[in-house]
Amino acid sequence: MEHERALVAPPSAALTRSPTAYSLATADPFFSYDRPATYGFRTERVSVPLRDDSYLACDLHRPATDGRFPVIVLDYTAYDQLEDLGRAAAYFVTRGYTVATCNARGSGDSPGYLDPFSGQEQRDNYDLIEWLAAQPWSTGRVGQMGVSYGGHSSLLVAVNKPPHLAAIIPMDGISDWYENTIYRGGIYSARIRDWQRSTAPDTLTTYAQHPLYDDFWRERSVKDRWKNLDLPILEITGWYDRYRQGMVENFQARPDNVWLVAGPWRHGGPAGQLADIGNGPYLAWWDRWLAGRQDAPLPAAKVTSYEIPGPGAGTGWRHFSTWPPRGARQERICLAADGTLTAGPGAPATRSFTVNTDTSPAAPGERLTFQSRPCRRDVVLAGEITARVRAAFTAVDGNIAVVAENVTPDGRASRITQGWLKASHRLGHEHAVPVHPGRAYDLRIRTWPTHYRLSAGHSLRVTISSDDYPMIDSNAPTGRVTLHLGRGGTEISLTTLGEAP
């Protein structure tokens, strides 16, 4: 699981830019913003009181001078990384901000029981923000930012609407903890368990007790409270990150107050990766919304996206007014019995595969693959690939995994995106519905969104199976799955900025 302590990196402590990032900075002043450090730096440990008479252990990093300054809550997590976060805080403190780094309840020196993203943790975060706003050294304007756990926390506290929270910067955050992480498509994420064991082992029991979407998950959901997500939000995600769907969904739900930056990044934030954007955009955001500096720019466009793969096939940074971009269109591609992807449906046919029940990659007889002809010209995928899989199962339930890959002329394949669905969750995750053996069902499977250039001469390959090792549990019942192909059968829909492959 990429959601690990080692990868939850704070913003970079120095402005470093790759040549690609510099071209973005040239095109958009938001990404080249900076101003000199003018303050010294001091740190103190405090206990922040909570409404239930408990407290949070926090380090306050403040300018070494008297005065009132805006406050940033930096990476509110359960990882006890206060020393590392203190180093990251220096950039903002020396430019006129107080930065609070805190251990969530039940972690580090904060007493209590750790329950990640629970209502209790959200209330604690709310109380922290309001306490910081009330201090004599505070202007009363508070922002919050963080990566992964800290990104989740920023979004969740925002929908609780603490009065003094002015803006947030979530990086690699979520829209829904159930769907984005634990039970994507209704199937338990095999990769999350290592994180659970190391961070919150009790969740190995509690999460397994809630396989359906219920009030336990609604409490941990941003999506369930999108109407409250109404403050200025700078979302930062990567097209290789496993939470990108949630971040895109947040933007699509609240396009008026959310700006989206999606780079060529894996989980852990941009710091140290290709096209690292440095600290300038974060400072511009806080100067605008916390310090009230009208000379601090906003992003030039609502969506700033890096077309992957890169460097190489992709054209790098692009600006769009919305997502998917204006002008993108839906292209339907059918899956044919001969293993090809075609523009039109062929004759009705069926093909079958055996369910993979091992914790290992699917063998040839446990998957079906379909490949397009080589692209005549470059095709840009800009959104989701959605699959309508018409399938029958010999068992009383089943899993369907859809994986899309880019195949080079010499046969090398690289993953573009993927999506999964448990058949009994085809009408939603709140209730499981029966699966009758032998009956065909239409299953709609959404893959994670992407901004990907499929180069001329390359092909699109789609694999359908019951498993996606090591991403999800191989927990489908034994048996076989039959796909219905041709007219009225299985097909995929691409969101493209060019002709379909």
matplotlib code that plots the C-alpha trace (Angstrom):
import matplotlib.pyplot as plt

x = [0.0, 1.4, -0.3, 2.7, 4.7, 7.8, 5.9, 3.9, 6.4, 5.9, 6.3, 9.8, 11.8, 13.5, 12.3, 13.7, 12.4, 13.0, 13.1, 9.5, 8.3, 10.2, 8.2, 5.0, 6.3, 7.0, 3.5, 1.7, 2.9, 1.2, 3.9, 6.8, 5.6, 8.0, 9.1, 12.1, 12.3, 12.1, 11.6, 13.5, 12.1, 11.1, 9.4, 7.4, 5.5, 1.9, -1.1, -4.1, -7.3, -10.3, -13.9, -13.9, -11.0, -8.4, -5.6, -3.4, 0.4, 1.5, 4.6, 4.1, 6.6, 6.3, 8.1, 10.7, 9.1, 6.0, 2.9, -0.1, 0.3, -2.0, -1.8, -1.2, -2.0, 0.6, 0.0, -2.4, -1.7, -1.2, 2.4, 4.3, 6.5, 6.7, 10.5, 10.3, 7.3, 9.1, 11.8, 9.2, 7.5, 10.5, 9.8, 6.4, 7.4, 10.2, 7.7, 5.2, 3.1, 2.7, 2.7, 1.1, 2.2, 0.2, -0.2, -3.7, -5.5, -3.9, -0.6, 2.7, 2.2, -1.5, -3.5, -6.5, -7.6, -6.6, -9.5, -8.3, -10.7, -13.5, -15.9, -13.8, -10.7, -12.6, -14.0, -10.4, -9.2, -12.1, -11.2, -7.5, -8.4, -10.6, -8.1, -5.3, -7.6, -8.3, -4.7, -3.3, -0.5, -3.0, -4.9, -7.8, -7.3, -6.3, -5.4, -4.7, -2.6, -1.2, -0.3, -2.2, -3.5, -3.0, -4.8, -7.7, -7.8, -7.9, -10.9, -12.7, -12.3, -13.4, -16.8, -17.3, -17.0, -14.9, -15.6, -12.0, -10.8, -10.2, -8.7, -7.0, -4.4, -5.1, -2.6, -3.4, -6.7, -10.0, -13.7, -14.8, -12.7, -14.8, -14.7, -11.4, -9.4, -10.9, -13.6, -13.1, -15.8, -16.9, -13.7, -11.3, -8.0, -5.2, -2.6, -4.2, -3.6, 0.1, -0.8, -3.6, -1.2, 1.5, -0.8, -4.2, -4.4, -7.8, -9.2, -8.4, -11.4, -13.7, -13.3, -14.1, -17.3, -18.6, -18.4, -21.3, -21.5, -23.2, -23.1, -19.7, -18.3, -20.6, -18.9, -15.6, -16.8, -16.2, -18.5, -21.5, -21.1, -20.0, -22.5, -20.3, -17.1, -17.4, -14.1, -11.2, -9.4, -6.2, -6.2, -2.8, -2.8, -0.8, -1.9, -0.1, -1.7, -4.3, -6.5, -6.7, -10.4, -11.4, -9.6, -11.0, -14.5, -14.1, -13.3, -16.2, -18.6, -17.3, -15.8, -16.4, -14.2, -11.7, -8.6, -7.0, -3.3, -2.5, 1.1, 3.2, 3.4, 3.0, 1.6, 3.3, 3.0, 5.1, 8.3, 11.3, 9.4, 9.5, 8.1, 8.1, 6.3, 8.3, 6.8, 5.8, 2.2, 1.6, 2.9, 0.8, -2.3, -1.7, -0.7, -4.0, -6.4, -4.8, -2.6, -4.9, -2.2, -3.9, -0.7, -0.6, -1.9, -4.4, -3.7, -4.1, -6.7, -9.1, -7.2, -3.4, -2.6, 0.6, -0.1, 1.6, 3.7, 6.5, 9.0, 8.6, 5.2, 3.3, 3.3, 3.8, 1.7, -1.6, -4.3, -8.0, -11.1, -12.8, -12.3, -12.7, -11.5, -13.9, -13.9, -13.3, -15.7, -16.9, -15.7, -17.3, -15.1, -16.5, -14.7, -14.8, -14.6, -11.2, -9.6, -9.6, -11.0, -13.2, -15.2, -18.4, -20.0, -19.3, -21.5, -22.8, -20.4, -19.2, -15.8, -15.0, -12.2, -11.6, -11.7, -8.3, -8.4, -4.7, -2.7, -0.7, -1.2, -3.9, -2.7, -3.6, -6.8, -7.8, -8.1, -9.2, -7.3, -8.5, -6.2, -6.7, -4.9, -1.9, -3.1, -2.7, -2.0, -1.6, -4.7, -5.0, -7.1, -8.5, -10.9, -12.2, -12.4, -15.7, -16.5, -19.9, -19.2, -22.0, -21.1, -22.5, -21.1, -21.2, -21.1, -23.4, -21.1, -18.0, -15.4, -14.6, -11.3, -10.7, -7.1, -6.1, -2.6, -0.4, 1.3, 4.4, 5.2, 7.7, 5.2, 6.1, 3.0, 2.6, -0.5, -2.7, -5.6, -7.8, -11.2, -12.9, -16.5, -18.1, -21.1, -23.4, -22.6, -23.7, -26.6, -24.5, -22.5, -25.3, -26.9, -25.7, -28.1, -28.3, -26.3, -28.0, -25.6, -25.9, -27.8, -26.0, -25.7, -24.6, -21.8, -20.6, -17.0, -15.3, -11.6, -9.4, -9.2, -6.1, -4.5, -2.5, -1.1, -1.3, 1.3, 0.9, 1.9, 1.0, -2.1, -4.7, -5.1, -7.9, -7.7, -10.7, -10.4, -11.6, -8.5, -5.9, -3.0, -1.7, -4.2, -7.4, -8.3, -8.6, -11.9, -14.3, -16.0, -14.4, -15.9, -16.0, -17.1, -18.6, -18.4, -21.1, -19.4, -20.6, -23.9, -25.4, -22.4, -19.3, -17.9, -15.7, -16.1, -13.1, -12.9, -10.5, -9.1, -8.4, -9.7, -10.2, -7.5]
y = [0.0, 3.4, 5.0, 4.6, 6.8, 6.8, 8.2, 10.9, 13.6, 17.2, 20.0, 20.5, 22.8, 24.6, 25.8, 23.3, 23.0, 20.6, 22.1, 21.0, 22.7, 25.8, 26.0, 25.8, 28.6, 30.7, 30.2, 30.7, 33.2, 31.2, 28.5, 30.9, 32.9, 33.6, 36.3, 36.6, 35.1, 37.9, 36.3, 34.1, 30.8, 29.6, 26.4, 25.5, 22.3, 22.9, 20.8, 22.0, 21.4, 19.5, 19.6, 16.3, 17.5, 15.6, 17.3, 17.2, 17.3, 20.0, 21.8, 25.5, 27.0, 30.8, 33.8, 35.0, 38.4, 39.8, 40.2, 38.4, 36.0, 33.6, 30.0, 26.8, 23.4, 21.2, 17.5, 16.5, 12.8, 9.8, 9.3, 11.2, 13.0, 16.3, 16.7, 16.3, 18.5, 21.2, 21.3, 21.7, 24.4, 26.7, 27.9, 29.3, 30.6, 32.7, 34.3, 35.3, 32.3, 30.3, 26.6, 24.0, 20.3, 17.9, 14.3, 13.0, 11.5, 8.2, 8.9, 10.3, 12.2, 12.8, 10.5, 8.4, 5.9, 6.2, 5.8, 7.3, 9.8, 9.1, 11.7, 12.0, 12.8, 15.3, 17.0, 17.2, 18.8, 21.3, 22.2, 22.6, 25.1, 27.1, 27.1, 28.3, 31.1, 32.4, 32.8, 36.3, 35.7, 34.6, 36.8, 34.3, 33.0, 29.4, 27.1, 23.4, 21.4, 17.8, 14.8, 11.5, 11.1, 14.9, 15.5, 13.3, 15.2, 18.6, 17.7, 16.0, 19.0, 21.4, 19.7, 20.2, 23.9, 25.3, 29.1, 30.1, 27.7, 29.9, 27.6, 24.2, 22.4, 18.7, 16.5, 13.0, 13.1, 11.4, 11.9, 8.7, 6.5, 3.4, 3.7, 5.4, 3.1, 0.2, -1.3, 0.1, -1.4, -3.3, -5.4, -5.1, -3.5, -6.0, -3.3, -1.4, -4.0, -3.3, 0.3, -0.9, -3.2, -0.5, 2.5, 1.4, -2.4, -2.3, -1.3, -4.8, -5.8, -2.8, -2.3, -6.0, -5.6, -3.1, -4.6, -2.5, 1.3, 2.4, 5.2, 4.0, 5.0, 8.1, 9.5, 9.3, 10.6, 13.9, 12.9, 12.5, 16.2, 17.8, 20.6, 21.7, 21.7, 25.4, 27.1, 27.8, 24.5, 23.8, 20.1, 18.5, 15.0, 12.8, 10.8, 7.8, 8.2, 5.7, 8.5, 10.6, 9.6, 11.1, 14.3, 14.7, 14.0, 16.7, 19.2, 18.1, 18.4, 21.9, 23.5, 27.1, 26.9, 24.1, 24.4, 21.1, 20.5, 17.0, 16.1, 13.1, 12.0, 8.9, 8.8, 11.1, 14.6, 16.4, 16.9, 15.2, 13.9, 14.8, 18.3, 19.1, 22.5, 23.6, 25.7, 28.8, 27.7, 26.9, 30.2, 32.0, 30.2, 31.1, 34.7, 35.1, 33.4, 33.8, 36.9, 38.8, 39.8, 40.8, 40.5, 36.8, 35.1, 32.3, 29.5, 30.7, 27.9, 25.8, 22.7, 22.5, 19.0, 17.2, 14.9, 11.5, 9.5, 11.9, 13.0, 11.5, 10.9, 13.4, 17.1, 18.1, 20.8, 21.9, 24.4, 23.6, 25.3, 22.1, 18.3, 16.4, 19.2, 21.1, 19.4, 15.9, 13.3, 9.8, 7.1, 3.6, 0.6, -3.0, -6.1, -8.8, -12.6, -12.7, -10.6, -7.3, -3.9, -2.6, 0.6, -1.4, -4.4, -7.8, -10.8, -11.9, -14.3, -15.5, -16.1, -17.4, -17.4, -19.2, -17.2, -16.6, -17.5, -17.4, -14.5, -14.3, -12.8, -14.3, -17.1, -17.0, -19.0, -16.7, -13.5, -12.3, -9.7, -7.5, -5.2, -2.4, -2.0, 0.4, 4.1, 6.0, 9.2, 10.2, 9.8, 11.7, 10.0, 12.8, 11.4, 7.9, 4.7, 3.2, -0.4, -2.0, -5.6, -8.1, -11.2, -14.4, -16.2, -19.9, -18.8, -16.7, -13.7, -12.5, -9.8, -8.1, -6.2, -4.1, -3.0, -0.7, -0.8, 1.0, -1.6, -0.4, -1.6, -4.1, -5.5, -3.8, -3.0, -0.3, 0.3, 3.3, 2.7, 0.2, -0.3, -3.1, -4.1, -6.9, -8.2, -8.1, -4.4, -3.5, -1.4, 0.4, -0.4, 0.1, -3.2, -6.4, -7.8, -11.4, -12.9, -15.9, -18.4, -18.5, -15.2, -12.4, -9.0, -5.6, -4.3, -0.7, -0.3, 3.0, 3.2, 5.8, 9.0, 9.7, 12.3, 10.0, 10.2, 7.0, 7.6, 6.7, 3.1, 2.1, 0.0, 0.0, -3.3, -4.1, -7.1, -8.5, -10.9, -11.6, -10.2, -7.5, -8.8, -7.3, -4.5, -6.3, -9.5, -12.6, -13.4, -14.2, -17.6, -20.4, -21.0, -19.4, -16.1, -15.8, -12.4, -11.6, -9.9, -8.3, -6.4, -5.7, -7.1, -5.9, -2.5, 0.3, 4.1, 6.3, 10.1, 11.4, 14.5, 12.7, 9.9, 6.6, 3.9]
z = [0.0, -1.0, 2.0, 4.2, 6.6, 4.5, 1.5, 3.4, 2.6, 3.6, 1.1, 0.0, 2.2, -0.7, -4.1, -6.5, -10.1, -12.9, -16.4, -17.0, -13.8, -14.9, -18.1, -16.0, -13.8, -16.9, -18.2, -14.9, -12.2, -9.5, -9.8, -9.8, -6.8, -4.0, -1.6, 0.7, 4.2, 6.7, 10.1, 12.5, 13.8, 17.2, 18.4, 21.5, 22.6, 23.7, 24.7, 22.8, 24.9, 23.4, 24.2, 26.1, 28.4, 26.4, 24.5, 21.4, 21.6, 19.1, 18.2, 17.4, 15.0, 15.1, 13.8, 16.3, 16.8, 18.5, 16.4, 15.1, 12.2, 10.2, 11.1, 9.0, 10.3, 8.6, 7.9, 10.7, 10.9, 13.2, 12.1, 14.8, 12.3, 14.2, 13.8, 10.0, 9.8, 11.8, 9.2, 6.5, 8.5, 8.4, 4.9, 5.9, 9.3, 8.0, 5.6, 8.3, 9.3, 12.5, 11.7, 14.0, 13.7, 15.9, 16.7, 16.2, 19.2, 20.1, 18.3, 19.5, 22.7, 22.2, 24.5, 23.6, 21.0, 17.4, 14.9, 11.6, 10.0, 12.5, 13.8, 16.9, 14.9, 12.9, 16.0, 17.5, 14.3, 14.4, 18.1, 17.1, 14.4, 16.6, 19.5, 17.1, 15.8, 19.4, 20.5, 21.0, 18.4, 15.7, 13.2, 13.4, 9.9, 9.7, 6.8, 6.7, 4.3, 4.2, 2.1, 2.1, 5.7, 6.1, 2.8, 4.0, 7.3, 5.6, 3.5, 6.3, 8.7, 5.9, 5.6, 9.3, 8.7, 11.6, 11.5, 11.3, 8.6, 5.6, 3.0, 2.6, 0.4, 0.3, -1.5, -2.5, -0.6, -0.9, -1.6, 0.2, 2.5, 1.6, -2.1, -2.6, -0.3, 1.7, -0.5, -4.0, -6.1, -3.0, -3.0, -0.1, -0.9, -0.3, -0.3, 2.7, 5.3, 5.8, 6.5, 8.9, 10.8, 11.2, 12.0, 13.3, 13.8, 15.3, 11.9, 10.6, 12.7, 12.4, 8.7, 8.1, 10.1, 7.6, 4.1, 2.9, 2.8, 6.0, 8.7, 9.7, 6.3, 5.9, 9.0, 7.2, 3.8, 2.1, -0.8, 1.6, 2.6, -0.6, 0.0, 2.9, 0.9, 0.1, 1.1, -1.3, -2.0, -3.9, -4.7, -5.6, -7.0, -9.3, -12.4, -10.9, -7.4, -6.2, -4.8, -8.0, -8.6, -5.3, -6.0, -9.4, -8.0, -5.4, -8.2, -10.3, -7.4, -6.4, -9.5, -8.3, -5.2, -6.1, -8.2, -9.3, -10.0, -11.3, -12.1, -13.2, -9.6, -7.5, -4.0, -1.5, -3.0, -5.7, -3.5, -5.1, -8.1, -11.8, -12.3, -8.6, -8.2, -5.2, -2.4, -4.4, -5.2, -1.5, -0.4, -3.1, -1.9, 1.8, 1.0, -1.0, 1.5, 4.9, 4.6, 2.3, -0.1, -3.4, -5.3, -4.6, -7.8, -8.2, -10.7, -14.3, -14.9, -12.8, -13.9, -14.4, -15.6, -16.7, -19.6, -19.0, -19.6, -19.3, -20.1, -23.5, -25.1, -23.1, -23.9, -20.3, -18.5, -19.9, -18.7, -18.8, -17.6, -16.4, -16.3, -18.5, -20.8, -23.0, -26.4, -25.0, -26.4, -25.6, -27.9, -27.7, -28.4, -28.5, -27.4, -30.1, -29.8, -31.6, -28.9, -30.7, -29.8, -32.6, -33.4, -34.1, -32.5, -34.1, -34.1, -30.6, -28.9, -25.5, -24.0, -20.5, -17.9, -14.7, -11.4, -9.8, -6.1, -5.5, -4.1, -7.3, -10.8, -13.0, -15.3, -19.0, -18.5, -15.7, -17.9, -21.3, -23.2, -26.1, -28.1, -30.6, -33.9, -33.7, -33.4, -36.7, -34.7, -31.1, -28.9, -25.6, -22.9, -20.7, -18.1, -17.3, -19.2, -18.4, -19.0, -19.4, -18.8, -19.6, -17.6, -16.2, -13.2, -12.2, -8.5, -6.4, -6.7, -8.5, -9.0, -12.3, -12.8, -15.8, -16.6, -19.5, -20.8, -23.4, -25.7, -27.6, -31.2, -29.7, -27.3, -24.0, -21.9, -19.2, -17.2, -17.8, -15.4, -13.7, -12.1, -10.1, -9.1, -7.1, -9.0, -5.9, -5.6, -9.2, -7.9, -5.2, -2.1, 0.5, -0.3, -1.8, -4.5, -5.5, -8.3, -9.9, -11.5, -15.2, -15.5, -17.4, -15.7, -17.0, -14.7, -15.0, -14.0, -13.6, -13.9, -12.3, -14.4, -16.4, -18.7, -20.9, -24.5, -26.4, -29.1, -32.8, -33.4, -29.9, -29.1, -26.3, -24.5, -22.1, -19.7, -17.9, -15.0, -11.5, -9.8, -10.0, -8.0, -5.7, -5.6, -4.4, -2.5, -4.6, -2.8, -5.6, -5.3, -7.4, -10.8, -14.2, -15.7, -19.2, -21.0, -23.6, -26.6, -29.8, -30.3, -26.9, -25.0, -23.3, -24.4, -23.1, -23.4, -23.7, -22.9, -25.6, -27.1, -30.3, -32.4, -30.7, -31.2]

ax = plt.figure().add_subplot(projection="3d")
ax.plot(x, y, z, "-o")
ax.set_aspect("equal")
plt.show()
